[in-house]
Amino acid sequence: MKPTALGYTQQALANEFDMGINGGRTNRRWASGQCPVNPIVAYTVRLMLKGMEIEAKSEAS
């Protein structure tokens, strides 16, 4: 998972999801493939990316 695609650092994304003090570390583990991404977070990030795509298309029109 690449939080930078959303404009977040790994720690900022962890803060957004209230992941606590080790949230940035968890995100690094997800990004490196050390552990599987939480399915709820993965789904939410996909929705966020899709929303950004839709917004970019509407601005281009």
Secondary structure in CASP SS format (residue, H / E / C, confidence):
PFRMAT SS
TARGET T0000
AUTHOR 0000-0000-0000
METHOD secondary structure of the structure
MODEL  1
M C 1.00
K C 1.00
P H 1.00
T H 1.00
A H 1.00
L H 1.00
G C 1.00
Y C 1.00
T C 1.00
Q H 1.00
Q H 1.00
A H 1.00
L H 1.00
A H 1.00
N H 1.00
E H 1.00
F C 1.00
D C 1.00
M C 1.00
G C 1.00
I C 1.00
N C 1.00
G H 1.00
G H 1.00
R H 1.00
T H 1.00
N H 1.00
R H 1.00
R H 1.00
W H 1.00
A H 1.00
S H 1.00
G C 1.00
Q C 1.00
C C 1.00
P C 1.00
V C 1.00
N C 1.00
P H 1.00
I H 1.00
V H 1.00
A H 1.00
Y H 1.00
T H 1.00
V H 1.00
R H 1.00
L H 1.00
M H 1.00
L H 1.00
K H 1.00
G H 1.00
M H 1.00
E H 1.00
I H 1.00
E H 1.00
A H 1.00
K H 1.00
S H 1.00
E H 1.00
A H 1.00
S C 1.00
END
